[in-house]
Amino acid sequence: MILRKGAEGTLPLPEEDKIEVLTLLAAGPEAELREAAQEGLRKLPSAELRRAAANPKSAPDVLHYLAEHLLPEREELREPLLWNPSFPADARDLLKKPEAKPVVVEAPPSPPTPPPPGAPPPPTAAAAAMDPAAPTEPTAAQQLADEHAAVEILTKLTTGANLEELKALQAEAPPEVTKRDDDLTQKDRETLIQKVTRMSVVDKIKAAVTGNMETRNLLIRDANKVVSRAVLQSPKISDTEAEGYAAAKNVSEEVLRLIAMNRKFMKAYVVMRALVNNPRAPIDVTMPLLLRLNEKDLKGVSLNRNVPEILRSIAIKTIKQREEATKPKLPGKKH
């Protein structure tokens, strides 16, 4: 009876324990329980599975099962599993993205165009392969190794490692990345954009942590969440810069959540206020912060048509409660 409830996901357990029980039964020998547990896992909300995939305390067997059985249908699990330091090293191949097979459309053969008189002969494939200047596309193995190195760097930074301890961050960076922001020319900025676009994930993390503000402004919007996380680990971020990220409409919700979880940023009132007024910020992040605003900023939120209606309502209610609390009480009047 208990096993049946476990397979159905109805046991009164915390979510992480419930998922561990489901994965255990889904990989078990009894067919009926196995099928029920597999179906129960498939029906779990994406948010719960993502939390389990990202949690370093999740059992390695759970992470292995998610990667092997649910990842093909739940692409959103790939990144949390990828940067989870508890993911089994011998199962990393499960996180590789399947290579899309190109559709080959054969065109009718056409006669070759003769080269103009005096033109050099076209390079052969062998010559092109030997040309060191020719751009090369990274292989799937190189990309995965790059991701692993990036995750390792970010994990060490998150656990409090000093930049001096991370030899991977000591490599030379392009001058546009390390140059003072005041010294950057327009040409430097254009070059910086081109170089950042061509950087590997590891190089982007190096640039995010050790580079200038112009570089961080580019990388905070990077599609790879590991890179945007690295930007927020930079010791060079000022309160003004953090306020800009908190107010930005073109950063991911993940970035806004991380800002709210950062104690250093939340000590700055301007950062907290910018986050509350950002319509992209998740409600569960902004609601607790709302009560820490002063009266003037609360009134501003109550009039801000861009934030969710529930925030405006809570702001109005809080203003009334504070006004009631400060009203002088008449002597002898019972409340």
Summary of the structure (lengths in Angstrom):
residues: 335
radius of gyration: 26.8
end to end distance: 54.7
largest distance: 109.6
contacts: 875
relative contact order: 0.05
helix: 62%
strand: 0%
